């Protein structure tokens, strides 16, 4: 299928100058791919989430660059950066902050926690129990924290990047479904192939990765990120493609292999992410290929297989691929 089959008419097409966005995205990609060998899709999806104010969950085994990817994103952006190492003994107040009694004025003053940043890295998010996970519910959805009846707004932009290891079971806790649903995308990172492994060894033969990262200069500031996000909002998506998204999402709620399908929050995430991908490619309109590209990262952490399907060895990706093959693509 050609990408221009659903190109909007002259009346529908927005007049967008996407050159500034394309230039900045190219700079960000080049900087991150100096350190992340063979992770082009992960980089692209991270940038797409940034452009539409979405949170991301990065999943993979230890040592393949999950935390480094988040730190690279922080180095590329001139924003306040916060990092929280989740552990089994971490309490909600350790994340959000707490009220501290001030003996001078005999009042309680709120001391902000590490979540009060523009870009927050939560390392090994599945190492803390549900009580601590609940501290993230409000801030990830509403971008605010309520403590002792007082609401504290987060500065914009606000983005949570979390990492988790899918292999370890000891000392880990499964994320609640409501928590997972607040992540716009889950990016699954795999091992590099043999050629990529060789390139990593050559590239960092003399210098340590972290040493090189210390010399990086920011590419984007907060005001620029807001402007680029506003451009993404203006990217056109035809009604036929909105119907396509709704049919794909609806299919997850009626699939024989799924116990839990996707929510309307998922359909909104697919729409926003596809608009960001289109803008990154310099197009002011969305194509079916943009939607198909982001569907699995948006859905893979939201869907739950039936016990019978799990026993049969069926994977979430198999189900999503089947749905994408079954639902008719608009032309």
KAKA-V663973 format. One line per field, one symbol per residue. ss: DSSP state (H for helix, E for strand, L for the rest). psi: psi as a letter, one per 30 degrees, with the letter a starting at -180 (. if undefined). burial: # if it has 9 or more other ideal C-beta (glycine too) atoms within 8 Angstrom, else .. A space follows every 10 residues. Layout:
ss=???
psi=???
burial=???
This chain:
ss=LLHHHHLLLL LLLLLLLLHH HHHHHHHHHH HHHLLLLLLH HHHHHHHHHH HLLLLEEEEL LLLLLHHHHH HHHHHHEELL EEEEELLLLL LHHHHHEEEE EELLLLEEEE EELLLLLLEE EEELHHHLLH HHHHHHHHHH HHLEEEELLE EEELLLLLEE EEEELLLLLL LLLLLLHHHH HLLLEEEELL LLLHHHHHHH HHHLLLLLHH HHHLLLLLLE EHHHHHHHHH HHHLLELLHH HHHHHHHHHH HHLLLLLEEE LLLHHHHHHH HHHHHHHHHH LLLLELLHHH HHHHHHHHHL LLLEELHHHH HLLLLHHHHH HHHHHHLLLL L
psi=kkfgehklle eekkjkjgee eeeeeeeeee eefffjkghe eeeeeeeeee fghllkkkkl lkgggeeeee eeeeffkilk kkkkjklfgk leffeellkk kjfeghlkkk jklffilejk kjkhfgfkle eeefffeeee efhlkjkhgk kjkkkklkkk kkllkfekek glkkkkeeee ffkekkjkkl klaeeeeeee eeeheekkee eeffgkkkek leeeeeeeee eeffkkklee eeeeeeeeee fffgkffkek allfeeeeee eeeeeeeeef ggkglkleee eeefeeeeff ffkklleeee efgkleeeee eeeeeekkkk .
burial=....##.... ..#..#.#.# ##.##.###. ###.###.#. .######### ##.####### ...####### #######.#. ####.#...# .##.#####. .#.......# ..######## ########.. .######### ..###.#... .#.#..#### #####..... .##.###.## #######.#. .#...##.## ...#....#. .##..#.### ##.######. ##.#####.. #########. ###.#..#.. ##...##.## ########## ..######.# #..####### .##.##..## ...#.#..## #.##..#..# .
